C-alpha cells in the first residue's frame, strides 16, 4: 500500500510542472493569493536568471523583474497558453530588459554582482570557495551576452526546459543542445585561461 | 570538477558547478521576491487596460530627441481606437516628471501607481496632467474620467 502510494506520488511529480502552472494561473486569476505565491516561488529564479543574462545593474534588474511580475498580474486570465507560463515569463522579462537597456541612460552594465561570504563557514574554506566562485563568475561574464543568457537559463533552479528556451529565445529546439555544448566549451576555455582547469 | 573524458558528463558537471555558484552568489534578493508576492495586490478587475502603442525609446525617436538636446521619452497608450493617453517621461536623477494628456480631452483625475505608493494629479479641461517626483521603476497610470470605466495603462519601467 505504502509502495503503491509512493509510485503514485512519482507519477504526479513527473506531470507536476505543466499541470501546476496552468492550475495555479487559473486559481490566481480567480484571486487565490496562495496560487500566486506558488507561481512566484516556482519561477522567480528563472526570471532572475533571464534578467541577469542581460547584464543590468542591480536596481534595473530588480525593476525589470518586478515589471515582469506586474505584467503577469495584469495578464491573469488572458495568457494564451497557460502550460507555457515559463516561456511567457522568460519572453516578457527579456523584452522588458531590452526595453530598459534601450530607454535608459541610468543603466550601468555590470559584471560584478555583489557577493557576500557566508559567515557561518570556516574562513579557509570560505576563501577557497570564494576564489573558485569568483573565477567561474568572471569566466561567465566574459562570454557574449547571448551565451551568458542561455547558460544562466540552463543553470537556473529549476532549469528552463528546451521548449521554454526555444520559444523565449526564438531558436529551433534542435539547436539548443549543440549551442549548450559550444557555450560550455567556451566557458571551459575562459576558465582555463584564468588558471583553473577542470581536473584538479 | 573531477576529470573525465566523457564530454556529456563534463558538460553536466560544469553546468552543475555554474548552477551551484550562481545559486550561492547570485540568488534572487529577498526584497525582489517580496515585491513579486506583493505584485498580486495590484490585480484590478474593474479597470480597462490601456496597452502601449508606442515607446519613443524603442523606435529611434530618441535620437531625434537627442539632437534637440532633450532626454524626454514619449509613451502612447490606447484603449481600443477611441481613447489615448500620451505621457512624456522627464528624468531627474531617480525621480521622474510625467506630463501628458488624454484624448479625447476631458477633465478627470490621474493616479500614478509606483513602488513608493501613489502620486495623484488632476486632469484639466484640455485633458492635460502633470505629476512630479515620481520614483523611477515600474509605474502605471490610472485615469478616471466621468462616465467611463477607470483606465489603467500597462506597467512600464520609467
Interface residues (C-beta under 8 A of the other chain):
Chain A: X28 X31 X33 X36 X37 X40 X44 X45 X48 X49 X52 X60 X62 X63 X64 X65 X66 X67 X69 X70 X71 X72 X73 X74 X76 X96 X99 X100 X102 X103 X104 X105 X106 X113 X115 X118 X129 X132 X133 X136 X137 X140 X151 X152 X154 X155 X156 X157 X159 X180 X181 X184 X187 X188 X198 X199 X200
Chain B: X1 X2 X3 X7 X10 X11 X13 X14 X15 X17 X18 X19 X21 X22 X23 X24 X25 X26 X27 X28 X29 X31 X32 X33 X35 X36 X37 X39 X40 X42 X43 X44 X49 X55 X57 X58 X62 X71 X73 X91 X115 X136 X137 X138 X140 X152 X154 X155 X156 X157
